Amino acid sequence: MRFIKYVSAAVLGGLCLTACSKGGQPTSTDPGNTSTATGIAYNEDETSFQVADYAQFPQGPGLVFIEGGRTTLGSMEEDVAMTRDNIERTVTVASFYMDETEVANIHWLEYLHYLKADSLPEVYQAALPDTTVWSSQLSFNDPYEQYYLRYPGFRFYPVVGVSWLQANDYCIWRTAKVNENLAQQANGGGGGRGLFGRKRGGGDAAAPEGTKPSIESGYVLPNYRLPTEAEWEYAAQALIGTQYTDDENQNNRRLYPWDGHQVRNPYGKEMGNFMANFKRGRGDYAGIAGALNDGAMITDYIYSYPPNDYGLYNMAGNVNEWVQDIYRPLSYQDVEDLNPFRRDDYLDESENYDSSEGFYSLINDEVRVFKGGSWKDVAYWLSPGTRRFMAQDSATATIGFRCAMINAGSNK
């Protein structure tokens, strides 16, 4: 029937609703023809309960699967700032998806292109990165202000000058655009209306015209979003690479997203090369000519340096990355031990940090955590357990982001 043709063979493999597998129980991908609760047939006519074809959760563009599990979050580095804001604690993080790289300039320019075509001028203007983050009274970085975002040579360098609020808006747009593209594919290449409700010409519609496909259709991806701090730190640790036996003991911790306590590659042909893009010391951003250490004065290609054991690039260095959480110094005491996340000031009200009372604090409900270290940071900040914060409407030349997504349809 036309109104249940949600999923094309090209998108999700074209599974049909048939009887359950031989001798087996019904599953999400093979629910059978009749309800095991009422015995009433599915999809008999327009009054029947409609069960769409489903061939498991389709992986979104750019994402890498991160298998969850138990871990110990927290800083393994000496607490040089004396903040004591990330004490070690055991938590469990559910499996999820994360971008394999930081969001790059070319991705942001694509975003601006569609906003300019589809949105009000003020929406487009609000999405423009702050290119003045490169300017300084005491340094000549002026060319980056003009060229870094738009010059083709910087296409696959991480976008910077983006606030937490702008990054969050990008996630919302990306969700809609990816799902619009999936809807067009499910319609045989693009008929009916897209998720934004525009007329697209003839062809079968995956849903009634002018409406979005439902969650029940099985091919609408969950939201792209910023990762939680726990997800980000867990993914950066990549301790799956240290699990050498079948028991549940985690025999090794990692100071950085790679093995060892050094910042140089100890193995093979790449031995001696730096594993990340960071500032080696005062005034030393890349080493000397003829023997450059990390090879990058500022940011670098998003696929530079070896990926960690989850296949994620630049989880240390290059740019810091925004995460969802608001900042509180005692978050480790207050949050849950399953998928921990601080969404607001629950149990730690902003009044405790009110600068108007003479506390002179920078902490409030509009500051967000960023992680990972950058091209301008020393090695201390490369450790996944370190954390800092900044106002959610602020931007710098050292902070970018990547997106994450839940692992829908699984409890793992």
C-alpha positions as CSV (number, residue, x, y, z in Angstrom):
1,M,0.0,0.0,0.0
2,R,1.2,3.4,-1.0
3,F,1.1,5.0,2.5
4,I,3.3,2.2,4.1
5,K,6.1,2.3,1.5
6,Y,8.4,4.0,3.8
7,V,11.6,2.2,3.0
8,S,13.1,1.5,-0.4
9,A,15.4,-1.4,-1.2
10,A,18.2,1.1,-2.0
11,V,18.0,2.6,1.5
12,L,17.4,-0.3,3.9
13,G,17.7,-3.5,2.0
14,G,14.1,-4.0,1.1
15,L,13.0,-6.4,3.9
16,C,9.4,-7.5,3.5
17,L,6.9,-8.2,6.3
18,T,6.7,-12.0,6.4
19,A,6.1,-14.6,9.0
20,C,8.6,-14.9,11.8
21,S,11.9,-16.7,11.2
22,K,11.7,-20.4,11.1
23,G,11.0,-21.6,14.7
24,G,12.0,-18.2,16.1
25,Q,10.3,-15.4,18.1
26,P,9.3,-12.1,16.4
27,T,12.0,-9.4,16.2
28,S,12.2,-5.8,15.2
29,T,13.2,-6.7,11.7
30,D,11.0,-9.7,11.4
31,P,7.8,-9.0,13.4
32,G,5.5,-11.4,11.5
33,N,2.1,-10.7,9.9
34,T,0.0,-10.7,13.0
35,S,0.2,-9.3,16.5
36,T,1.4,-11.7,19.2
37,A,-0.7,-9.6,21.7
38,T,-4.1,-9.5,19.9
39,G,-3.8,-11.9,16.9
40,I,-5.0,-9.2,14.6
41,A,-3.2,-8.9,11.3
42,Y,-0.9,-6.0,10.5
43,N,-1.4,-3.9,7.3
44,E,-4.6,-5.5,6.3
45,D,-6.2,-2.3,5.3
46,E,-6.1,1.4,6.2
47,T,-7.7,0.8,9.6
48,S,-5.1,-1.8,10.6
49,F,-2.1,-1.1,12.6
50,Q,0.7,-0.3,10.1
51,V,4.1,-1.9,10.7
52,A,6.7,-0.6,8.3
53,D,9.6,-2.5,6.8
54,Y,12.7,-2.2,9.0
55,A,16.2,-3.4,8.3
56,Q,18.0,-2.2,11.5
57,F,19.2,1.2,12.3
58,P,20.9,2.9,9.3
59,Q,24.2,4.5,10.2
60,G,24.3,8.2,9.6
61,P,26.8,9.9,7.3
62,G,30.2,10.6,8.9
63,L,29.6,8.5,12.0
64,V,31.6,5.8,13.7
65,F,30.1,3.2,16.1
66,I,31.4,3.5,19.6
67,E,30.7,0.3,21.6
68,G,29.8,1.3,25.2
69,G,30.6,-0.3,28.5
70,R,32.0,0.3,31.9
71,T,34.9,2.8,32.3
72,T,36.6,5.0,34.8
73,L,36.2,8.7,33.9
74,G,38.4,11.4,35.4
75,S,41.8,13.0,35.1
76,M,44.9,10.8,35.2
77,E,47.1,13.9,35.0
78,E,48.5,15.9,37.8
79,D,45.9,18.5,38.7
80,V,48.1,21.5,37.9
81,A,45.2,24.0,38.1
82,M,44.2,22.6,41.5
83,T,40.5,22.5,40.4
84,R,39.8,18.9,41.5
85,D,36.8,19.0,39.1
86,N,37.2,15.6,37.5
87,I,37.9,13.0,40.2
88,E,38.0,9.4,39.0
89,R,34.7,7.5,39.2
90,T,33.3,4.4,37.6
91,V,30.4,4.8,35.2
92,T,28.8,3.0,32.3
93,V,28.3,4.6,28.9
94,A,25.8,3.2,26.4
95,S,26.9,2.5,22.8
96,F,26.5,5.5,20.5
97,Y,27.8,7.0,17.3
98,M,30.3,9.9,16.9
99,D,31.8,11.8,13.9
100,E,35.1,10.3,13.0
101,T,36.5,13.8,12.6
102,E,35.9,17.3,13.7
103,V,33.3,19.2,11.6
104,A,35.3,20.9,8.9
105,N,35.2,24.2,7.1
106,I,33.6,22.6,4.0
107,H,30.8,21.2,6.1
108,W,30.1,24.6,7.6
109,L,30.2,26.2,4.2
110,E,27.6,23.6,3.0
111,Y,25.5,24.6,6.0
112,L,25.8,28.3,5.1
113,H,24.9,27.5,1.5
114,Y,21.6,25.9,2.4
115,L,20.7,28.4,5.1
116,K,21.2,31.2,2.6
117,A,18.8,29.5,0.2
118,D,16.2,28.3,2.7
119,S,16.2,30.7,5.6
120,L,15.8,34.3,6.6
121,P,18.9,36.6,6.2
122,E,19.2,37.0,10.0
123,V,19.4,33.2,10.4
124,Y,22.2,33.0,7.9
125,Q,24.0,35.9,9.6
126,A,23.7,34.3,13.0
127,A,25.4,31.1,11.6
128,L,28.5,32.9,10.3
129,P,31.6,31.9,12.3
130,D,33.4,34.7,14.1
131,T,36.5,35.0,11.9
132,T,37.9,37.8,14.1
133,V,39.0,35.1,16.6
134,W,42.2,35.0,14.6
135,S,43.0,38.7,15.1
136,S,45.2,40.0,17.8
137,Q,46.8,43.3,18.6
138,L,50.2,41.7,19.1
139,S,50.4,39.2,16.3
140,F,50.0,39.1,12.5
141,N,47.3,36.4,12.0
142,D,45.2,38.7,9.8
143,P,45.3,36.4,6.7
144,Y,43.5,33.6,8.6
145,E,40.7,36.0,9.4
146,Q,40.0,36.4,5.7
147,Y,41.1,33.0,4.3
148,Y,40.8,30.3,6.9
149,L,37.1,29.6,6.5
150,R,36.6,30.0,2.8
151,Y,40.0,29.3,1.0
152,P,39.8,25.9,-0.7
153,G,43.1,24.8,0.8
154,F,41.5,24.9,4.3
155,R,38.4,22.9,3.2
156,F,39.1,19.9,5.5
157,Y,40.5,21.8,8.4
158,P,38.3,22.1,11.5
159,V,35.8,25.0,11.6
160,V,36.6,27.4,14.4
161,G,35.1,30.6,15.7
162,V,31.9,28.7,16.3
163,S,30.0,29.1,19.6
164,W,28.3,26.3,21.5
165,L,25.0,27.8,20.5
166,Q,26.0,27.8,16.8
167,A,27.3,24.2,17.0
168,N,24.0,23.1,18.6
169,D,22.0,24.8,15.7
170,Y,24.2,23.0,13.2
171,C,23.3,19.7,14.8
172,I,19.6,20.5,14.4
173,W,20.1,21.5,10.8
174,R,22.2,18.4,10.0
175,T,19.5,16.1,11.4
176,A,16.8,17.6,9.2
177,K,19.0,17.7,6.1
178,V,20.2,14.1,6.4
179,N,16.6,12.9,7.0
180,E,15.4,14.9,4.1
181,N,17.9,13.2,1.9
182,L,16.9,9.8,3.2
183,A,13.3,10.6,2.5
184,Q,14.1,11.5,-1.1
185,Q,16.0,8.2,-1.6
186,A,13.1,6.3,-0.1
187,N,10.9,8.0,-2.7
188,G,12.9,6.6,-5.5
189,G,15.3,9.5,-5.9
190,G,13.2,12.5,-4.9
191,G,9.5,12.9,-5.5
192,G,6.7,14.3,-3.4
193,R,7.9,16.7,-0.7
194,G,11.1,16.7,1.3
195,L,11.2,17.1,5.0
196,F,11.2,20.8,4.6
197,G,7.8,20.6,2.8
198,R,8.9,21.9,-0.6
199,K,7.3,20.5,-3.8
200,R,9.6,18.1,-5.5
201,G,7.6,16.8,-8.5
202,G,6.2,13.4,-9.1
203,G,7.0,10.1,-7.6
204,D,5.8,8.0,-4.7
205,A,5.6,9.8,-1.4
206,A,7.1,8.1,1.7
207,A,4.5,10.0,3.8
208,P,1.5,12.2,3.2
209,E,2.6,15.3,1.2
210,G,4.0,18.1,3.3
211,T,4.6,15.9,6.4
212,K,7.7,14.4,7.9
213,P,8.0,10.6,7.9
214,S,7.2,9.2,11.3
215,I,9.7,7.6,13.7
216,E,7.8,4.3,13.2
217,S,8.9,4.3,9.6
218,G,12.3,3.0,10.7
219,Y,14.5,5.1,8.5
220,V,14.3,8.5,10.1
221,L,17.6,8.9,11.9
222,P,17.7,10.1,15.5
223,N,19.1,13.6,16.2
224,Y,22.6,14.6,15.5
225,R,23.8,16.4,18.6
226,L,26.8,17.4,20.6
227,P,28.2,14.4,22.6
228,T,27.9,14.5,26.4
229,E,31.1,15.0,28.3
230,A,31.0,11.4,29.4
231,E,30.6,10.1,25.9
232,W,33.3,12.3,24.6
233,E,35.8,11.3,27.3
234,Y,34.9,7.6,26.9
235,A,35.4,7.8,23.1
236,A,38.7,9.6,23.5
237,Q,40.0,6.9,25.9
238,A,39.3,4.2,23.4
239,L,40.1,1.6,26.0
240,I,38.7,-1.1,23.7
241,G,42.2,-1.2,22.3
242,T,43.7,-2.3,25.7
243,Q,41.3,-5.2,26.2
244,Y,43.5,-8.1,25.4
245,T,41.7,-10.9,27.2
246,D,38.2,-12.2,27.5
247,D,37.8,-11.3,31.2
248,E,36.3,-8.1,32.4
249,N,39.5,-6.6,33.9
250,Q,40.7,-3.4,32.4
251,N,44.4,-3.9,32.8
252,N,45.5,-0.5,31.4
253,R,44.5,3.1,31.6
254,R,45.6,5.7,29.1
255,L,47.0,9.1,29.8
256,Y,46.2,10.1,26.1
257,P,44.0,8.5,23.4
258,W,46.9,6.2,22.5
259,D,49.2,3.8,24.4
260,G,52.1,5.0,26.5
261,H,52.9,8.1,28.5
262,Q,54.6,9.9,25.6
263,V,53.3,12.2,22.9
264,R,55.5,10.6,20.1
265,N,54.7,7.5,18.2
266,P,56.8,4.6,19.6
267,Y,56.2,2.2,16.7
268,G,57.3,1.4,13.1
269,K,58.0,3.9,10.3
270,E,56.2,6.7,12.2
271,M,58.4,6.3,15.3
272,G,59.3,9.6,16.8
273,N,56.5,11.5,15.1
274,F,54.0,13.5,17.3
275,M,50.6,11.8,17.8
276,A,48.7,15.1,17.9
277,N,48.8,18.8,17.0
278,F,49.6,20.8,20.1
279,K,52.0,23.4,21.4
280,R,55.2,21.8,22.6
281,G,56.2,24.8,24.8
282,R,56.4,28.5,25.0
283,G,56.7,29.8,21.4
284,D,57.1,26.3,19.9
285,Y,54.0,25.5,17.8
286,A,55.7,23.3,15.2
287,G,59.4,22.8,15.7
288,I,62.2,24.0,13.5
289,A,62.3,24.1,9.7
290,G,63.6,20.9,8.3
291,A,62.5,19.0,11.4
292,L,59.0,20.1,12.2
293,N,57.6,18.2,15.1
294,D,53.8,18.2,14.7
295,G,54.0,20.0,11.3
296,A,51.2,22.5,12.0
297,M,51.5,26.1,13.2
298,I,47.8,26.4,13.7
299,T,45.1,23.7,13.0
300,D,45.7,20.8,10.6
301,Y,43.9,18.5,8.2
302,I,41.1,16.7,10.0
303,Y,42.6,13.3,9.1
304,S,46.1,14.0,10.2
305,Y,47.7,11.9,12.9
306,P,46.7,8.3,13.6
307,P,43.1,7.6,14.7
308,N,42.5,6.1,18.1
309,D,41.2,2.5,18.5
310,Y,37.6,3.5,17.8
311,G,38.8,5.1,14.5
312,L,38.3,8.7,15.7
313,Y,40.8,11.3,14.5
314,N,42.2,14.2,16.6
315,M,40.5,13.3,19.9
316,A,43.6,15.1,21.3
317,G,44.9,18.3,19.9
318,N,44.0,20.2,16.7
319,V,41.0,21.9,18.3
320,N,39.2,21.7,21.6
321,E,35.6,20.4,21.2
322,W,32.3,21.6,22.7
323,V,30.3,19.0,24.6
324,Q,26.7,19.2,25.8
325,D,27.2,19.6,29.5
326,I,27.0,22.8,31.4
327,Y,30.1,23.2,33.7
328,R,30.1,22.5,37.4
329,P,33.3,21.7,39.3
330,L,31.6,19.0,41.3
331,S,29.7,17.2,38.4
332,Y,31.4,13.9,39.2
333,Q,29.7,13.9,42.6
334,D,26.2,14.8,41.4
335,V,25.5,12.9,38.2
336,E,24.3,9.4,37.6
337,D,26.6,6.5,37.0
338,L,24.8,5.4,33.8
339,N,25.2,7.8,30.9
340,P,26.1,10.7,33.2
341,F,25.2,14.2,31.9
342,R,24.7,17.6,33.5
343,R,22.0,19.4,31.7
344,D,21.3,22.2,34.2
345,D,22.0,23.4,37.7
346,Y,20.1,20.6,39.5
347,L,21.7,20.0,42.9
348,D,24.2,22.7,42.3
349,E,22.3,26.0,41.8
350,S,23.9,28.8,39.9
351,E,23.3,31.1,42.9
352,N,26.2,29.2,44.6
353,Y,28.5,30.9,42.1
354,D,26.7,34.3,41.8
355,S,29.3,37.0,41.0
356,S,26.9,39.6,42.1
357,E,27.3,38.4,45.7
358,G,31.0,39.1,45.6
359,F,32.1,35.5,44.7
360,Y,33.6,36.7,41.4
361,S,32.9,33.4,39.7
362,L,32.8,32.8,36.0
363,I,30.5,29.8,36.5
364,N,26.8,30.1,35.6
365,D,24.1,28.2,33.7
366,E,25.4,29.6,30.3
367,V,28.9,28.1,30.4
368,R,29.6,24.8,28.7
369,V,32.4,22.3,28.9
370,F,35.0,21.8,26.2
371,K,37.6,19.0,26.0
372,G,40.6,17.7,24.2
373,G,43.3,20.3,23.9
374,S,44.2,22.3,20.8
375,W,47.0,23.5,18.5
376,K,47.5,26.3,21.0
377,D,47.6,24.1,24.2
378,V,50.4,22.3,25.9
379,A,50.3,18.5,26.3
380,Y,48.6,18.6,29.7
381,W,45.3,19.4,28.0
382,L,45.5,16.4,25.6
383,S,44.5,14.0,28.3
384,P,40.8,13.0,28.0
385,G,40.1,13.7,31.6
386,T,41.0,17.3,31.6
387,R,38.2,19.8,31.2
388,R,37.6,23.5,30.8
389,F,34.6,25.8,30.3
390,M,33.5,28.9,28.4
391,A,30.4,30.9,27.8
392,Q,28.1,29.2,25.3
393,D,27.8,32.3,23.1
394,S,31.6,32.7,22.9
395,A,34.0,31.5,20.3
396,T,37.8,31.2,19.8
397,A,40.3,30.0,17.2
398,T,41.0,26.9,19.3
399,I,37.5,25.4,19.8
400,G,35.5,23.4,17.2
401,F,33.2,20.4,17.6
402,R,32.0,17.0,16.3
403,C,28.5,15.4,16.4
404,A,27.2,12.3,18.1
405,M,24.0,10.2,17.9
406,I,22.3,7.6,20.0
407,N,22.4,3.9,19.1
408,A,18.7,3.5,18.5
409,G,17.0,0.1,18.7
410,S,19.6,-1.4,21.0
411,N,20.1,-1.5,24.8
412,K,23.9,-2.1,24.4
